Amino acid sequence: MKPENTKSELHPRNKHRGRYDFEQLIQTSPPLAPYVKLNAYGDASIDFSNPKAVKALNQALLKQFYALKFWDIPMQYLCPPIPGRADYLHYIADLLAKHNGGVVPQGRAVQVLDIGTGANLIYPLIGNREYGWNFVGADIDAVALKNAQHIIDANTLSDTIELRLQASPASIFKGVIRQGDKFSLTMCNPPFHGSLEEARAGTARKWRGLGKHAVKDKSAVLNFGGQNAELYCEGGEEAFVTAMVNESRQYAAQCLWFTTLISKAASLPGVYRALKKVNAFEVNTIEMRQGQKQSRVVAWTFHNASQQRAWWS
């Protein structure tokens, strides 16, 4: 059966609901051309198991849809799927609209904190282009932040995107949120594996899912999967998010909505227990789907409805 022309499961405002127009993408970004071939259905596509092809596609998408002049990541850093990352931003934009007369607030008055922004800086880039929001991107990896700063400088975005190094791997918000900061949103794509072995097994499953049973280029597999800190932490996704929830209570007055991606449904009960313990006023779970991949955003706030409305005044 031939794939449908519309990815209807993506958010209505997502610019990537249609199938990729590779002819247009190549015109926008000629370096993509060598990676585009006809697939089994006779349609233009790329080999999504090839990290160089995926990076070239991302560069073309970011140039065509978000007017970025430059985007690149070092080898072995995570190469994010653009449509899914955009979905997260659009859904949390809807959270802000809820107590703002149904209108998504735009412009630099909206300050967003991206925990684990990585070398790719994808959320600040798309969020700034789509809504004009200001971002602070935080990470424990100085090399990743150096690359992210290069992207910021190349696209003249230093007045709207700021980077901060998290000096303590044991902390999430502490040391990043400063006195006087007020964030309308925090967001995070947490490491979801509990160990290096689990991360490698997950990458192998992903590789097999793309029909690659024999792997010759080990560096390609690593690049496809991402850096260790991007993939795993002790206790996995549930432990990381639970720590985030516990720490969020200390910054309740400075943040309107805390949000995080949750990849594993099995992580939800533990996260909900943690949210109950810290007395979050409101908790929302937003289901998302991109092709065969299903995930969700968990969002929580310590502000009641009147406090949320007052935030914008």
VODREN-771883 format. One line per field, with one value per residue (C-alpha): residue in three letters; residue number from 1; x, y, z. Coordinates in pm, whole numbers. Example, Ala and Ser with C-alpha at 12.3 -4.5 7.8 and 13.67 -1.06 7.14 Angstrom:
2
aa: c(ALA;SER) $
i: c(1;2) $
x: c(1230;1367) $
y: c(-450;-106) $
z: c(780;714) $
//
This chain:
313
aa: c(MET;LYS;PRO;GLU;ASN;THR;LYS;SER;GLU;LEU;HIS;PRO;ARG;ASN;LYS;HIS;ARG;GLY;ARG;TYR;ASP;PHE;GLU;GLN;LEU;ILE;GLN;THR;SER;PRO;PRO;LEU;ALA;PRO;TYR;VAL;LYS;LEU;ASN;ALA;TYR;GLY;ASP;ALA;SER;ILE;ASP;PHE;SER;ASN;PRO;LYS;ALA;VAL;LYS;ALA;LEU;ASN;GLN;ALA;LEU;LEU;LYS;GLN;PHE;TYR;ALA;LEU;LYS;PHE;TRP;ASP;ILE;PRO;MET;GLN;TYR;LEU;CYS;PRO;PRO;ILE;PRO;GLY;ARG;ALA;ASP;TYR;LEU;HIS;TYR;ILE;ALA;ASP;LEU;LEU;ALA;LYS;HIS;ASN;GLY;GLY;VAL;VAL;PRO;GLN;GLY;ARG;ALA;VAL;GLN;VAL;LEU;ASP;ILE;GLY;THR;GLY;ALA;ASN;LEU;ILE;TYR;PRO;LEU;ILE;GLY;ASN;ARG;GLU;TYR;GLY;TRP;ASN;PHE;VAL;GLY;ALA;ASP;ILE;ASP;ALA;VAL;ALA;LEU;LYS;ASN;ALA;GLN;HIS;ILE;ILE;ASP;ALA;ASN;THR;LEU;SER;ASP;THR;ILE;GLU;LEU;ARG;LEU;GLN;ALA;SER;PRO;ALA;SER;ILE;PHE;LYS;GLY;VAL;ILE;ARG;GLN;GLY;ASP;LYS;PHE;SER;LEU;THR;MET;CYS;ASN;PRO;PRO;PHE;HIS;GLY;SER;LEU;GLU;GLU;ALA;ARG;ALA;GLY;THR;ALA;ARG;LYS;TRP;ARG;GLY;LEU;GLY;LYS;HIS;ALA;VAL;LYS;ASP;LYS;SER;ALA;VAL;LEU;ASN;PHE;GLY;GLY;GLN;ASN;ALA;GLU;LEU;TYR;CYS;GLU;GLY;GLY;GLU;GLU;ALA;PHE;VAL;THR;ALA;MET;VAL;ASN;GLU;SER;ARG;GLN;TYR;ALA;ALA;GLN;CYS;LEU;TRP;PHE;THR;THR;LEU;ILE;SER;LYS;ALA;ALA;SER;LEU;PRO;GLY;VAL;TYR;ARG;ALA;LEU;LYS;LYS;VAL;ASN;ALA;PHE;GLU;VAL;ASN;THR;ILE;GLU;MET;ARG;GLN;GLY;GLN;LYS;GLN;SER;ARG;VAL;VAL;ALA;TRP;THR;PHE;HIS;ASN;ALA;SER;GLN;GLN;ARG;ALA;TRP;TRP;SER) $
i: c(1;2;3;4;5;6;7;8;9;10;11;12;13;14;15;16;17;18;19;20;21;22;23;24;25;26;27;28;29;30;31;32;33;34;35;36;37;38;39;40;41;42;43;44;45;46;47;48;49;50;51;52;53;54;55;56;57;58;59;60;61;62;63;64;65;66;67;68;69;70;71;72;73;74;75;76;77;78;79;80;81;82;83;84;85;86;87;88;89;90;91;92;93;94;95;96;97;98;99;100;101;102;103;104;105;106;107;108;109;110;111;112;113;114;115;116;117;118;119;120;121;122;123;124;125;126;127;128;129;130;131;132;133;134;135;136;137;138;139;140;141;142;143;144;145;146;147;148;149;150;151;152;153;154;155;156;157;158;159;160;161;162;163;164;165;166;167;168;169;170;171;172;173;174;175;176;177;178;179;180;181;182;183;184;185;186;187;188;189;190;191;192;193;194;195;196;197;198;199;200;201;202;203;204;205;206;207;208;209;210;211;212;213;214;215;216;217;218;219;220;221;222;223;224;225;226;227;228;229;230;231;232;233;234;235;236;237;238;239;240;241;242;243;244;245;246;247;248;249;250;251;252;253;254;255;256;257;258;259;260;261;262;263;264;265;266;267;268;269;270;271;272;273;274;275;276;277;278;279;280;281;282;283;284;285;286;287;288;289;290;291;292;293;294;295;296;297;298;299;300;301;302;303;304;305;306;307;308;309;310;311;312;313) $
x: c(0;132;177;-80;11;-69;73;-265;-151;77;-42;-263;-8;286;444;546;204;249;500;843;869;1221;1235;1168;1399;1685;1627;1648;1948;2139;2367;2061;2049;2300;2098;1758;1660;1339;1196;996;684;865;867;1165;1304;1625;1784;1681;1945;2218;2304;2456;2134;1922;2144;2121;1742;1731;1947;1709;1396;1537;1640;1311;1059;1243;1474;1792;2112;2324;2271;2515;2608;2931;2957;2803;2556;2181;2022;1661;1348;1221;845;827;1027;798;494;613;641;298;127;286;199;-163;-108;-20;-326;-561;-569;-482;-820;-745;-465;-108;110;388;697;985;766;745;1060;1126;1386;1507;1672;1928;1926;2212;2439;2141;1953;1639;1368;1495;1543;1193;1023;1185;1093;736;637;912;979;1300;1491;1750;1914;2088;2314;2584;2793;3025;3112;2744;2692;2991;2829;2491;2652;2800;2448;2319;2596;2562;2189;2221;2003;2214;1954;1681;1863;2099;2299;2384;2613;2472;2782;2624;2509;2304;2091;1835;1703;1939;2226;2038;1732;1864;1717;1482;1414;1050;985;644;755;1026;1076;1293;1363;1505;1747;1519;1757;1886;2233;2480;2390;2020;2095;2301;2025;1773;1991;2028;1647;1606;1869;1692;1362;1516;1609;1979;2078;2450;2632;2968;3009;3012;3054;2734;2545;2683;2598;2251;2197;2349;2592;2579;2434;2163;2060;2081;2111;2103;1744;1641;1365;1145;1426;1532;1179;1106;1412;1291;947;1096;1322;1045;867;1152;1099;717;696;941;788;431;438;696;687;879;858;785;878;775;418;560;726;394;276;601;593;231;320;599;366;114;382;487;122;117;-204;-272;-124;-186;-77;-71;-54;155;219;458;424;479;635;406;507;350;417;353;296;239;189;169;-46;-425;-645;-652;-276;-225;-435;-249;85;18;-84) $
y: c(0;341;592;870;1220;1381;1309;1386;1281;1585;1908;2120;2404;2175;2275;1915;1749;1696;1459;1602;1789;1678;1874;2196;2098;2035;2375;2531;2321;2159;1945;1725;1609;1319;1150;1155;835;668;429;108;312;514;824;1043;973;932;646;738;502;719;996;1214;1194;1276;1573;1701;1668;1861;2135;2166;2166;2428;2647;2615;2632;2833;3056;2939;3022;2760;2446;2164;1919;1733;1360;1139;1402;1345;1436;1523;1452;1800;1724;1563;1841;2102;1912;1945;2322;2362;2159;2351;2676;2564;2535;2903;2993;2825;3119;3385;3411;3110;3299;3169;3447;3544;3758;3811;3846;3466;3325;2951;2733;2432;2174;1967;2187;1986;2060;2077;2360;2249;2368;2727;2754;2637;2809;3140;3119;3002;3222;3479;3347;3408;3100;2996;2668;2474;2169;1988;1940;2233;2095;2077;2436;2554;2411;2557;2900;2870;2810;3113;3338;3219;3301;3629;3503;3607;3864;3598;3275;3251;2946;2842;2561;2336;2288;2025;1701;1625;1939;2029;2378;2479;2687;2750;2943;3270;3528;3750;3491;3430;3145;3093;2742;2492;2200;1891;1582;1365;1073;771;476;362;248;248;-116;-32;265;49;-211;61;196;-157;-201;131;23;-309;-124;60;-271;-257;-596;-581;-266;-185;178;183;562;596;393;610;927;794;728;1032;1106;913;1203;1248;882;754;836;622;515;615;849;800;883;1190;1331;1250;1452;1733;1729;1738;2029;2220;2290;2524;2732;2735;3114;3165;2921;2909;2564;2289;2035;1727;1462;1110;835;534;493;280;595;774;619;713;1064;1111;997;1253;1528;1440;1459;1811;1924;2036;2234;2107;1823;1770;1476;1547;1248;1284;1051;1065;763;452;650;744;975;1230;1558;1582;1940;2070;2405;2531;2828;2823;2960;3319;3316;3186;3470;3720;3593;3767;4097) $
z: c(0;-96;189;227;115;450;795;954;1301;1331;1493;1261;1262;1185;854;786;762;388;231;164;-167;-248;-572;-384;-98;-342;-502;-155;-46;-337;-108;-42;-406;-389;-114;-289;-473;-585;-327;-378;-459;-726;-504;-420;-72;124;317;672;812;660;912;640;441;747;830;472;489;817;671;376;596;831;540;348;633;898;691;863;681;859;1067;1136;1413;1488;1424;1695;1813;1793;1460;1552;1345;1256;1229;1574;1738;1580;1712;2073;2033;1877;2148;2433;2253;2290;2666;2679;2474;2723;2966;2708;2540;2320;2145;2140;2286;2051;2065;2303;2613;2608;2765;2722;2894;2693;2920;2728;2420;2269;1977;1742;1926;1746;1985;2021;1645;1552;1847;1765;1398;1457;1750;1800;2151;2344;2457;2709;2609;2887;2866;3064;2747;2674;2328;2236;2353;2150;1837;1933;1976;1628;1491;1685;1555;1194;1198;1393;1679;1979;2089;2118;2214;2512;2619;2974;3087;3359;3573;3799;3629;3943;3893;3631;3706;3986;3850;3525;3644;3784;4016;3818;3545;3449;3207;3049;2953;3026;2789;2777;2567;2846;2804;2805;2850;3188;3077;2789;2713;2697;2470;2235;2222;2142;1862;1723;1723;1545;1291;1229;1192;900;741;829;969;899;1002;845;951;1333;1342;1143;1403;1682;1492;1424;1793;1962;2242;2571;2772;2510;2530;2886;3253;3564;3623;3272;3166;3473;3717;3520;3495;3860;3960;3732;3896;4246;4158;3979;4309;4407;4092;4087;4109;3821;3570;3442;3280;3316;3031;2919;2653;2777;2532;2740;2862;3146;3286;3341;3673;3849;3704;3813;4166;4180;4058;4327;4596;4493;4480;4118;4066;3713;3509;3137;2923;2550;2317;2002;1710;1415;1189;1401;1684;1972;2256;2482;2658;3031;3147;3498;3666;4023;3914;3930;3650;3776;3833;3480;3338;3554;3423;3090;3248) $
//
